[in-house]
Amino acid sequence: MYKLLLTWRYLLTRYIALVSVISVTLGVATMIIVNAVMLGFSREMETRIHGVLSDVTISSRSSLRGFDDVDARVKDALNVAGDMIEAITPTVTTPGLLSFEVLGGEVITRQVQIIGISGITHEKVTSISQFLQHPENRKHLSFLLREDHYDTFNPEIGETAIRRPALEEGGWIHRRLVARREKAWEAERQRQKEIVRNLPTPQSDHDPLVASPNPVPPPPLAAPGSLPAANSKKQESRSSKAGTPDPYKEVLKNLPAKPSFNTDVNSDPDSPNAVPTPVLDSPLDDYEQFQVKFDKETQQETGAIVAVGIVSGLRRKIKDPETGKSYFQERLTRVPGDDITLSFLAVGAENSLPRIVYDRFTITDLYECRMTEYDETFVFVPIERLQELRNMIAPNGTRLATHLLIKAKPGIRIEKLRDKLQESKEFPPALFEVETWRDQQAMMLAAVSTELSILNVLLFLIIAVAGFGILAIFFMIVVEKTRDIGILKSLGASSLGIMQIYLGYGLALGIVGSGLGLILGLEFVHHINDIAAFLSKIMGHEVFDPAIYMFHEVPAIVEPYTVFWIMLGAIFIAVLSGILPALRAARLNPVDALRV
């Protein structure tokens, strides 16, 4: 009993011990806060990565052709691990180029990753729909253009982050407006061409429009939807061979340019059955080419969902005069309703060289998961259209794919599902690669884990410093209480009992310090966003700006298991620091101690 009484008295009367208690408190609180924020960051990042990647992915090592028969591969996966698979869907992934024209006729080209998906089955495997900008597309992914109501800001972040006013009129509203402008431009261009056709034939040799006594009239315009008898380069070649330059060349050069169309790259341009396919906008040659019967005002091209970073433009910071909060206003070079051109490699027939193909697509939505790796590269298109363009449909009707995305049933360990597929004869390692989403992002996840481990080691040194303080204080107490120790021993106290007094004192300091640290840390984590707002107000700028970081608030998750080990470690250091002073006190000779 005397041990507890002395320990309690030392704890209440030795105010110098408060320094050690404060050190332990700050160390425990800091470690709880840092671990909560890092764990929250890690979980949020994993959620966003997992939203794009499936639980398990089966990839073909043939990067261009992919699986020979995707339906057969799906059946093989279900036969091997059907009791562990909830959903499965094929995808086609290929690198490519995205191109579009901006004001002034300059063509912008971006290197992208084109992913062909099936909207119906892909939603069951991944969660990319939650990162789209239209509310209806977040409910059900679709490649059809919506009328309007696109979010002008990310709903996860809020209005105080990035705003995109151009999305307010995105969709069919924007597309119809652009189409009407193009029709008005076309009507004006046709009027100017009629003026050129009706120019009187000059009689003077000095007229700049006359290059010869018998000028060659321009060829007739091709009917819409049909091919011209010969293109402008062939006409110019014939004219130059005859020694007669084109009299209308200089006049037509001054006409406004417009988008042009060429025949599909896979067809013979001189064939009467060639199918016209729109390609990248470019100025006309000397004479008008054929036009495709396509009403942009009421029709769309094949839909495409484009990552927001690909079409992001100028961003500037603006302060809201009403709320006083700052936000970023971002301009977009393309919005839903605009057309783009995607270029990529087609696999062609087996054992043949690949070739470049391209096609027009209409942006139907923007994708933003706040992960730079994805927000600046991904373009999602319908898998059926991508398979057709890349010639990934066999003569017998079977389709090819490059990946199989698999979602595991609830409660199934994805590593176990991966191992079962890897060990099956249906998916030999020489031809197929089976990975979990963690395997695909192993480098990034390992970097975050290593960073957290290093931070824990560094922060734990704060508690170690408190341990040295406890060690010094205990030695001072032993020296100061030498006579008291001698009296206790002369009254019958054992060396073990004396030792337990100081060890109990160290235990008490550790428990009190870690307990206060637990309370302080949990309170800080609970109000961390309020604290961040308060610090932002004092400092005059955002401490945690959601427009820069990927989260709308500071992520913090308290894991009880981690908190338990932090407190246990703090108590262990406090007890460990009292061992040497306790041994010195226990070894004191009562006679010598009483002489002091």
MARTORDO-59498 format. One line per 2 residues: their letters; for each residue x, y, z of C-alpha. Coordinates in Angstrom, 3 decimals, always signed. Each point is the difference from the previous one (the first is absolute). Example, Ala and Ser with C-alpha at 12.3 -4.5 7.8 and 13.67 -1.06 7.14 Angstrom:
residues 2
AS) +12.300 -4.500 +7.800 | +1.370 +3.440 -0.660
***
This chain:
residues 596
MY) +0.000 +0.000 +0.000 | +2.857 +2.358 +0.820
KL) +1.179 -0.337 -3.599 | -3.211 +1.402 -1.443
LL) -0.114 +2.816 +2.546 | +3.557 +1.087 -0.752
TW) -0.542 -0.238 -3.741 | -3.147 +2.140 +0.256
RY) +1.793 +2.548 +2.223 | +2.915 +0.291 -2.396
LL) -2.401 +0.475 -2.883 | -1.834 +2.862 +1.726
TR) +2.906 +1.788 +1.631 | +2.828 -0.312 -2.491
YI) -1.044 +2.755 -2.426 | +3.154 -0.479 -2.019
AL) -1.531 -3.259 -1.145 | -2.612 +2.054 -1.865
VS) +2.675 +0.722 -2.617 | +0.215 -3.712 -0.748
VI) -3.783 -0.349 +0.020 | -0.333 +2.850 -2.522
SV) +2.681 -1.552 -2.233 | -1.793 -3.354 -0.001
TL) -3.344 +1.744 -0.617 | +1.258 +1.959 -2.996
GV) +1.774 -3.035 -1.422 | -3.072 -2.239 +0.237
AT) -2.343 +2.709 -1.345 | +2.300 +0.768 -2.938
MI) +0.288 -3.649 -0.963 | -3.783 -0.486 +0.199
IV) -0.637 +3.076 -2.197 | +2.647 -0.854 -2.601
NA) -1.104 -3.622 -0.242 | -3.660 +1.024 -0.308
VM) +0.716 +2.487 -2.811 | +2.365 -2.338 -1.844
LG) -2.446 -2.882 +0.316 | -2.814 +2.226 -1.269
FS) +2.115 +1.121 -2.934 | +0.970 -3.580 -0.786
RE) -3.585 -1.271 +0.174 | -1.316 +2.817 -2.189
ME) +2.727 -0.598 -2.551 | -0.678 -3.736 -0.005
TR) -3.722 +0.645 -0.437 | +0.629 +2.140 -3.059
IH) +2.467 -2.472 -1.488 | -2.318 -2.909 +0.702
GV) -2.840 +1.989 -1.588 | +1.793 -0.223 -3.346
LS) +1.691 -3.392 +0.363 | -1.857 -3.234 +0.632
DV) +0.706 -2.445 +2.819 | +1.871 -2.318 -2.366
TI) +1.149 +0.638 -3.565 | +0.958 -2.627 -2.567
SS) +2.212 +1.602 -2.638 | +1.158 -1.383 -3.289
RS) +3.741 +0.136 -0.538 | -0.739 +0.644 -3.677
SL) -0.413 +3.741 +0.395 | -1.561 +0.625 -3.422
RG) -2.206 -2.968 -0.822 | -1.032 -0.988 +3.514
FD) -2.094 -3.122 +0.574 | -0.843 -2.001 -3.121
DV) -3.537 -0.736 +1.246 | -1.132 +2.125 +2.923
DA) -3.246 -1.923 +0.529 | +1.959 -3.244 +0.376
RV) +2.361 +1.653 +2.493 | -2.958 +1.211 +2.049
KD) -1.356 -3.556 +0.144 | +3.429 -1.303 +1.033
AL) +0.182 +2.494 +2.881 | -3.489 -0.963 +1.184
NV) +0.838 -3.700 -0.222 | +3.151 +0.478 +2.070
AG) -1.327 +2.329 +2.707 | -3.680 +0.568 -0.675
DM) -0.872 -0.426 +3.681 | +2.280 +2.951 +0.851
IE) -0.946 +2.361 -2.861 | -2.908 +2.409 +0.247
AI) +0.400 +1.747 -3.379 | +2.376 +0.002 -2.948
TP) +0.347 +2.285 -3.010 | +2.466 +0.307 -2.934
TV) +1.779 +3.213 -0.923 | +2.250 +1.180 -2.811
TT) +2.848 +2.311 +0.996 | +2.297 +1.660 -2.512
PG) +2.211 +3.107 -0.049 | -1.057 +2.681 -2.436
LL) -0.205 +3.671 -0.850 | -2.876 +2.387 +0.634
SF) -0.239 +3.024 -2.312 | -2.287 +3.002 -0.230
EV) +0.100 +3.455 -1.530 | -0.039 +3.214 +2.013
LG) -0.480 +3.622 -1.004 | +2.278 +1.052 -2.786
GE) +0.001 -3.435 -1.589 | +2.816 -1.352 +2.166
VI) -0.230 -3.728 +0.621 | +0.574 -1.193 +3.578
TR) +1.205 -3.595 +0.401 | +0.174 -1.972 +3.221
QV) +1.453 -3.418 +0.710 | -2.714 -2.073 +1.682
QI) -0.934 -3.489 +1.106 | -3.131 -1.120 -1.845
IG) -2.122 -2.517 +1.883 | -2.922 -1.780 -1.620
IS) -2.642 -0.976 +2.552 | -3.517 -1.347 +0.093
GI) -2.109 +2.441 +1.990 | -2.381 -2.672 +1.314
TH) +2.490 -2.573 +1.269 | +2.825 +2.395 +0.858
EK) -2.066 +1.680 +2.716 | -0.260 -3.343 +1.787
VT) +3.780 -0.387 +0.163 | +1.402 +3.515 +0.554
SI) -1.278 +3.336 +1.311 | +1.050 +2.450 -2.709
SQ) -3.559 +1.349 -0.245 | +0.327 +1.711 +3.385
FL) +2.720 +2.252 -1.459 | -2.123 +1.376 -2.888
QH) -1.363 +3.537 -0.136 | -3.633 -0.663 -0.915
PE) -2.282 -1.245 +2.809 | -1.850 -2.428 -2.292
NR) +3.276 -1.524 -1.208 | +1.029 -0.534 +3.611
KH) -3.163 -2.051 +0.431 | +0.364 -1.890 -3.267
LS) +2.980 +0.345 -2.326 | -1.001 +0.896 -3.563
FL) +1.779 +1.135 -3.150 | -3.015 +2.028 -1.139
LR) +0.280 +3.764 +0.172 | -2.137 +1.596 +2.729
ED) -2.056 +3.131 -0.502 | +1.660 +2.107 +2.733
HY) +0.355 +0.164 +3.818 | +3.678 -0.937 +0.100
DT) +1.654 +0.850 +3.322 | +1.994 +3.206 -0.171
FN) +2.010 -1.149 +3.028 | +0.983 -3.342 +1.457
PE) -2.816 -0.954 +2.409 | +2.502 -1.794 +2.255
IG) +2.080 +3.133 +0.464 | -2.649 +2.727 +0.065
ET) -0.428 +3.426 -1.530 | +3.079 +1.416 +1.738
AI) +2.338 -2.086 -2.157 | +0.246 -0.118 -3.806
RR) -2.901 +1.446 -1.987 | -0.510 -0.584 -3.719
PA) -2.675 +2.414 -1.297 | +0.243 -1.439 -3.535
LE) -1.712 -3.184 +1.197 | -3.147 +1.935 +0.849
EG) -1.100 -0.092 -3.658 | +1.772 -3.233 -0.937
GW) -1.826 -2.817 -1.759 | -2.588 +0.360 -2.755
IH) -0.420 +3.700 +0.753 | +3.629 +0.632 -0.884
RR) -0.030 -2.385 -2.965 | -3.076 +1.601 -1.599
LV) +1.493 +3.460 +0.426 | +3.250 -1.055 -1.678
AR) -1.876 -1.773 -2.805 | -2.112 +3.088 -0.758
RE) +3.115 +2.154 -0.149 | +1.611 -2.436 -2.420
KA) -3.132 -0.018 -2.179 | -0.015 +3.789 -0.058
WE) +3.672 -0.015 -0.901 | -0.637 -2.540 -2.784
AE) -2.829 +2.106 -1.431 | +2.249 +3.060 -0.051
RQ) +2.773 -1.976 -1.656 | -2.321 -1.309 -2.677
RQ) -1.167 +3.561 -0.669 | +3.584 +1.129 -0.486
KE) +0.690 -2.882 -2.341 | -3.025 +0.924 -2.098
IV) +1.436 +3.478 -0.295 | +3.272 -1.506 -1.226
RN) -1.799 -2.202 -2.552 | -1.965 +2.952 -1.371
LP) +3.057 +2.178 -0.573 | +0.022 +1.309 -3.576
TP) +2.705 -1.316 -2.312 | +2.624 +2.760 -0.305
QS) +0.907 +1.122 -3.507 | +3.368 +1.522 +0.797
DH) +3.210 -2.016 +0.093 | +1.133 +2.305 +2.812
DP) -2.800 -1.158 +2.298 | +1.631 -1.832 +2.925
LV) -2.642 -2.714 -0.147 | +0.906 -0.959 -3.537
AS) +3.055 -2.149 -0.453 | -0.621 -1.095 -3.594
PN) -2.222 +0.896 -3.027 | -2.112 -3.099 +0.705
PV) -0.388 -0.377 +3.756 | -1.090 -3.388 +1.231
PP) -3.235 +0.208 +2.021 | -0.041 -1.607 +3.452
PP) -1.358 -3.531 +0.283 | -3.625 -0.358 +1.168
LA) -0.621 -0.481 +3.708 | -0.725 -3.524 +1.129
AP) -3.456 -0.757 +1.329 | -0.249 -0.400 +3.809
GS) +0.804 -3.542 +1.071 | +1.705 -0.937 -3.285
LP) +3.659 -0.153 -0.962 | +1.555 +2.621 -2.280
AA) +1.096 -1.129 -3.425 | +3.537 +1.091 +0.831
NS) +1.559 +1.849 +2.860 | +1.558 +3.414 -0.181
KK) +3.560 -1.281 -0.185 | -0.793 -2.029 -3.127
QE) -1.715 +3.047 -1.573 | +2.972 +2.170 +0.805
SR) +2.306 -2.630 -1.495 | -2.030 -0.107 -3.226
SS) -0.099 +3.801 -0.120 | +3.751 +0.307 +0.451
KA) +0.670 -2.631 -2.673 | -2.183 +1.907 -2.445
GT) +1.876 +3.185 +0.824 | -3.176 +1.694 +1.215
PD) -0.091 +1.089 +3.678 | -3.349 +0.023 +1.798
PY) -1.618 +3.492 -0.337 | -2.000 -0.405 +3.222
KE) +2.814 -1.229 +2.207 | +0.886 +3.354 +1.537
VL) -3.647 +0.920 +0.573 | -0.890 -3.284 +1.663
KN) +2.982 +0.259 +2.307 | -1.666 +2.973 +1.688
LP) -3.204 -1.900 +0.752 | -0.528 -1.108 +3.626
AK) +1.184 -3.492 +0.800 | -2.294 -2.728 +1.286
PS) +0.291 -3.574 +1.239 | +0.737 -2.540 -2.703
FN) -0.727 -3.691 -0.333 | +1.982 -2.773 -1.589
TD) -0.845 -3.596 -0.786 | +0.670 -2.678 +2.561
VN) +3.653 -1.019 +0.157 | -0.951 -3.626 -0.565
SD) -1.849 +0.625 -3.257 | +1.084 +0.908 -3.487
PD) -0.632 +3.757 -0.465 | -0.623 -0.533 -3.731
SP) -2.594 -2.674 +0.590 | -3.633 +1.075 -0.542
NA) -0.985 -2.075 +3.065 | +2.405 +1.714 +2.377
VP) -1.615 +0.951 +3.308 | +0.742 +3.598 +0.991
TP) +1.291 +0.377 +3.548 | +0.608 +3.378 +1.670
VL) +3.579 +0.634 +1.043 | +1.961 +2.746 +1.683
DS) -1.177 +3.526 -0.859 | +2.217 +1.583 -2.610
PL) -0.348 +2.780 -2.577 | -1.353 -0.885 -3.413
DD) +2.221 -0.327 -3.016 | -0.637 +2.263 -2.964
YE) -3.415 -1.493 -0.714 | -2.773 -1.211 +2.266
QF) +0.077 -3.713 +0.813 | -2.967 -2.264 +0.571
QV) -2.039 +0.229 +3.206 | -1.436 -2.696 +2.226
KF) -3.752 -0.022 +0.522 | +0.176 +0.556 +3.738
DK) -2.080 +2.516 +1.942 | +2.103 +1.090 +2.943
ET) -2.932 +1.872 +1.475 | -2.021 -3.178 +0.565
QQ) +2.611 -2.781 -0.127 | +3.119 -0.874 +1.956
ET) +3.063 -2.044 -0.836 | +0.970 -3.033 +2.061
GA) +0.064 +1.096 +3.635 | +3.228 +0.413 +1.948
IV) +0.661 +0.805 +3.663 | +3.161 +2.110 +0.242
AV) +2.164 +0.573 +3.068 | -0.333 +3.606 +1.100
GI) +3.754 +0.636 +0.024 | +0.181 -0.561 -3.762
VS) -2.313 +2.923 -0.764 | +0.955 +2.278 +2.901
GL) +1.154 +3.462 -0.930 | +0.837 +3.187 +1.874
RR) -0.640 -0.047 +3.761 | -0.087 +3.144 +2.131
KI) -0.801 +0.646 +3.638 | -3.056 +2.143 +0.778
KD) -1.328 +1.256 +3.335 | -3.740 -0.173 +0.521
PE) -1.104 +3.477 +1.175 | -3.020 -1.405 +1.864
TG) +1.639 -2.785 +1.994 | +3.569 +1.271 -0.057
KS) +1.227 -3.480 -0.935 | +2.358 -0.588 -2.899
YF) -0.494 -2.501 -2.778 | +1.589 -0.890 -3.318
QE) -1.848 +0.726 -3.222 | +1.104 -2.307 -2.798
RL) -0.549 +0.381 -3.712 | -0.603 -3.082 -2.096
TR) +1.189 -0.329 -3.570 | -2.683 -2.630 -0.725
VP) -3.340 -0.662 +1.722 | -2.673 -2.694 -0.367
GD) -1.514 +0.425 -3.447 | +3.289 +0.732 -1.793
DI) +1.590 -2.444 -2.418 | +3.515 -1.392 +0.219
TL) +2.132 -2.317 -2.084 | +1.625 -3.118 +1.441
SF) +2.896 -1.648 -1.830 | +1.419 -3.386 +0.916
LA) +1.442 -3.214 -1.385 | -2.151 -2.685 -1.596
VG) +1.274 -3.546 +0.426 | -0.939 -1.155 -3.486
AE) +0.073 -3.630 -1.005 | +2.127 -2.484 +1.921
NS) +3.746 +0.327 -0.686 | -0.571 +3.251 -1.901
LP) +1.448 +3.403 +0.828 | -2.196 +2.392 +1.994
RI) -1.281 +3.186 -1.607 | -1.323 +3.312 +1.256
VY) -3.761 +0.593 -0.028 | -2.058 +2.893 +1.284
DR) -3.598 +0.983 +0.509 | -2.164 +2.825 +1.300
FT) -1.544 -0.131 +3.479 | -2.302 +2.289 +1.952
IT) +0.873 +0.863 +3.596 | -2.973 -1.066 +2.130
DL) +1.485 +0.528 +3.468 | +3.189 +0.832 +1.871
YE) +1.807 -2.312 +2.415 | +1.686 +1.294 +3.162
CR) +1.212 -2.218 +2.832 | +2.590 +2.510 +1.297
MT) +2.862 -2.369 -0.811 | +2.363 +1.670 -2.461
EY) +1.085 -3.316 -1.507 | -3.577 -0.646 -1.143
DE) -1.421 +3.505 -0.432 | +2.502 +0.893 -2.725
TF) +0.030 -3.182 -2.080 | -3.250 -2.009 +0.007
VF) -2.581 +0.044 -2.801 | -2.899 -2.466 +0.228
VP) -1.846 -1.068 -3.159 | -2.478 -2.807 -0.805
IE) +1.889 -3.272 -0.306 | -2.005 -1.137 -3.023
RL) +1.030 +3.046 -2.043 | +3.633 -0.276 +1.052
QE) +0.065 -3.688 -0.969 | -1.378 +0.865 -3.430
LR) +2.507 +2.792 -0.615 | +2.946 -2.091 +1.180
NM) -1.122 -2.973 -2.091 | -0.409 -2.149 +3.117
IA) -2.920 -2.001 -1.384 | +0.913 -3.352 -1.519
PN) -1.666 -1.228 -3.235 | -2.018 -2.513 +2.051
GT) -1.456 +2.832 +2.100 | +2.068 -0.520 +3.156
RL) +1.365 +3.154 +1.600 | +3.428 +0.768 +1.448
AT) +0.829 +1.866 +3.217 | +3.153 +0.923 +1.874
HL) -1.238 -0.345 +3.600 | -2.575 -1.768 +2.113
LI) -1.126 +1.936 +3.069 | -1.328 -2.109 +2.880
KA) -1.879 +0.987 +3.139 | +0.239 -2.465 +2.880
KP) -2.973 -0.984 +2.104 | -0.312 +1.648 +3.433
GI) +2.224 -1.650 +2.579 | +2.337 -1.532 -2.573
RI) +3.676 +0.883 +0.314 | +1.080 +1.309 -3.374
EK) +3.491 -1.451 +0.478 | -1.553 -3.450 +0.293
LR) -1.998 +0.554 -3.195 | +3.138 +1.209 -1.784
DK) +2.010 -3.046 +1.063 | -2.748 -2.386 -1.103
LQ) -0.104 +1.529 -3.483 | +3.788 +0.109 -0.261
ES) +0.362 -3.671 +0.858 | -2.631 -1.167 -2.501
KE) +1.001 -1.455 -3.355 | -2.498 +2.272 -1.780
FP) +2.150 +3.060 +0.714 | +3.673 -0.979 -0.415
PA) +2.483 +2.663 +1.196 | +1.664 +0.077 -3.417
LF) -3.164 +1.395 -1.611 | -1.944 +1.639 +2.826
EV) +0.797 +2.239 +2.945 | -2.355 -0.139 +2.991
ET) +0.265 +2.896 +2.480 | -2.006 +1.606 +2.766
WR) -0.510 +3.747 +0.032 | +2.592 +0.206 +2.773
DQ) +2.521 -1.832 -2.188 | -0.535 +2.523 -2.785
QA) +0.640 +2.928 +2.341 | +2.561 -1.734 +2.208
MM) +2.638 +2.745 -0.400 | -2.304 +2.831 +1.050
LA) -1.527 -1.892 +2.918 | +3.448 -1.120 +1.173
AV) +1.223 +3.611 -0.121 | -2.862 +1.157 +2.233
ST) +0.581 -2.871 +2.422 | +3.734 +0.752 +0.184
EL) -0.673 +3.682 +0.614 | -2.357 -0.835 +2.875
SI) +2.565 -2.354 +1.547 | +2.739 +2.627 -0.143
LN) -2.294 +2.621 +1.545 | -0.891 -2.358 +2.840
VL) +3.672 -0.645 +0.740 | +0.795 +3.717 +0.034
LF) -3.006 +0.924 +2.119 | +0.688 -2.807 +2.444
LI) +3.250 +1.772 +0.795 | -2.108 +2.664 +1.738
IA) -1.139 -2.614 +2.487 | +3.594 -1.259 +0.253
VA) +1.088 +3.515 +0.996 | -2.688 -0.071 +2.693
GF) +1.494 -3.319 +1.142 | +3.409 +1.608 +0.513
GI) -1.699 +2.721 +1.992 | -1.620 -2.601 +2.226
LA) +3.386 -1.679 +0.449 | +1.664 +3.254 +1.131
IF) -2.854 +0.908 +2.348 | +0.025 -3.420 +1.633
FM) +3.734 +0.195 +0.671 | -0.552 +3.373 +1.672
IV) -2.777 -1.475 +2.139 | +2.201 -2.938 +1.060
VE) +2.775 +2.365 +1.078 | -2.441 +2.264 +1.800
KT) -1.817 -2.832 +1.761 | +3.069 -2.025 +1.049
RD) -0.754 +0.387 +3.745 | -3.647 -0.938 -0.598
IG) +1.117 -3.137 -1.810 | +2.302 -0.862 +2.891
IL) -2.871 +0.432 +2.498 | -2.319 -2.203 -2.105
KS) +2.616 -2.740 -0.203 | +0.704 +0.194 +3.712
LG) -3.727 -0.431 +0.644 | -0.020 -3.199 -2.028
AS) -0.585 +1.121 -3.607 | +1.679 -2.287 -2.461
SL) +2.187 +1.023 -2.909 | -2.684 -1.325 -2.349
GI) -2.594 +2.143 +1.738 | +2.143 +3.140 -0.383
MQ) +0.529 -0.840 -3.646 | -3.726 -0.441 -0.554
IY) -0.658 +3.484 +1.389 | +2.021 +1.658 -2.746
LG) -1.227 -2.343 -2.706 | -3.561 +0.718 +1.091
YG) +0.769 +3.717 -0.127 | +1.228 -0.375 -3.580
LA) -3.106 -2.032 -0.862 | -2.213 +2.722 +1.477
LG) +1.736 +2.702 -2.041 | -0.402 -2.091 -3.161
IV) -3.690 -0.694 +0.608 | -0.847 +3.618 +0.825
GS) +2.038 +1.368 -2.919 | -1.356 -2.443 -2.573
GL) -3.556 +0.466 +1.317 | +0.188 +3.771 -0.380
GL) +1.623 -0.474 -3.411 | -2.868 -2.275 -1.060
IL) -2.596 +2.611 +0.974 | +1.920 +2.836 -1.654
GL) +0.635 -1.989 -3.185 | -3.606 -1.166 -0.425
EF) -1.355 +3.500 +0.594 | +2.432 +1.455 -2.523
VH) -0.955 -2.603 -2.617 | -3.717 +0.570 +0.629
HI) +0.316 +3.765 -0.554 | +2.873 -0.085 -2.499
ND) -1.954 +1.735 -2.767 | -1.163 +2.745 +2.364
IA) +3.603 +0.463 +1.119 | +1.133 +0.151 -3.644
AF) -2.638 +2.669 -0.728 | +1.080 +1.991 +3.061
LS) +3.663 -0.144 -1.020 | -0.937 +1.012 -3.565
KI) -1.827 +3.049 +1.345 | +2.982 +1.033 +2.106
MG) +2.599 -0.595 -2.716 | -2.081 +1.559 -2.770
HE) +0.134 -2.977 -2.368 | -1.320 -3.534 -0.187
VF) +2.070 -2.404 +2.078 | -1.640 -2.979 -1.689
DP) -1.220 +1.250 -3.380 | -2.462 -2.501 -1.574
AI) +0.718 +1.469 -3.422 | +3.580 -1.236 +0.293
YM) -0.414 -3.183 +1.984 | -2.218 -2.871 -1.056
FH) -2.328 +0.230 +3.026 | -2.618 +2.562 +1.012
EV) +0.948 -0.302 +3.679 | +2.870 -1.355 +2.043
PA) -0.452 -3.784 +0.023 | +0.470 -1.575 +3.419
IV) -0.766 -3.542 +1.131 | +0.784 -1.170 +3.519
EP) +0.885 -3.685 +0.138 | -0.366 -1.446 +3.532
YT) +2.695 -2.602 -0.623 | +2.561 +2.719 -0.822
VF) -1.036 +2.138 +2.982 | +0.414 -2.984 +2.326
WI) +3.580 -0.641 -1.105 | +0.900 +3.697 +0.228
ML) -1.183 +0.193 +3.615 | +1.629 -3.333 +0.863
GA) +3.308 +1.206 -1.438 | -0.162 +3.250 +1.993
IF) -0.682 -1.852 +3.265 | +2.802 -2.479 -0.756
IA) +2.532 +2.823 -0.503 | -1.073 +1.678 +3.239
VL) +0.425 -3.239 +1.983 | +3.263 -0.809 -1.775
SG) +1.383 +3.423 +0.937 | -0.546 -0.726 +3.674
IL) +1.913 -3.295 +0.111 | +3.509 +1.440 +0.577
PA) -1.046 +2.410 +2.791 | -2.055 -2.789 +1.609
LR) +3.027 -2.345 -0.027 | +2.168 +2.675 +1.614
AA) -2.587 +0.590 +2.699 | -0.384 -3.724 +0.639
RL) +3.775 -0.472 +0.437 | +0.402 +2.718 +2.636
NP) +1.318 -1.259 +3.333 | -2.363 +1.203 +2.782
VD) +2.957 +0.888 +2.323 | +1.709 +2.071 -2.683
AL) -3.298 +1.548 -1.004 | -0.700 +1.140 +3.577
RV) +3.464 +1.625 +0.320 | -0.727 +2.340 -2.897
***
